[in-house]
C-alpha cells in the first residue's frame, strides 16, 4: 500500500491560459469543459466558475448529479 501523501496544485491562471489557447486554436468550434465532480479534490464549483468566467458555456459531466451541483 502506498502511504505517500499526494498533492495536486491547480493554478487558476494556467487553466485560464489553456482555455484561451484552445479557443484561439479552434476558432468558431464549440468548446466544452469536461468536469469531473471534485476531480483531484479541486471542487467542481470552483472549476466551473473559472471556466465560465473564461467564456465557456458548455460543460460535460459523467453523471446527472454532477450537473446539478
N, C-alpha and C positions, 0 to 999 in steps of 0.2 A: 504494500500500500504506500502511495506517495503522500508523505506528510508535509511536503513543502508548501508554503503559502504562495499562492499565485496572485498577481495583481495586474490588472489591465488599466492603462491610462488612456482615456478617451479625451482628445483635445478638440474642443468646440471649433476653434479656428481651423483645424485640419479638416473637419467634416465640412464646414462652410466652403473651404477652398476646393475640396474634392467635388462637391456639388457644382460649384461654378465651372470647374474644368469639364465635368461631364455635360452640363447644359450647353456650354460653348461648343463642345465636340459634336453633339447630336443635333444641334440647331433646333429645328421645329418638332423633333420627335418627342413623344410623351415620356417623361422620366418618372419612374416610380421609386419610392423609398421602400425597401423590403425591411420590415421592422419585426424583429423577434422580441416579443414582450420580455422586458427586463433582460435582454441579452447581455451576458457577462456582468450583470448587476448594474448596468448603466441607467436603468429606469426608462421605460419606453416613452413616458410622457415628455421627459426632457429631450429625448432624441427626436421625437415627432415635432416638438416645438422648434428645435433648431432647424430641422428640415423645412418646416412650414415658413419660418422666418427667412429662409434662403430661397423661397419661391416655389417649393414643391407643393403640389396639391393632390397628388395621388400616392396612396400607400397600400402596400400588400402585406397581409398577415397570414399565418398558417391556421389560426383558429378564430372563430367568430368572437369569442370572449376577448381576444386581443384587440379587436376593432372597437369594442365597447368601452375601452378604458379612457 
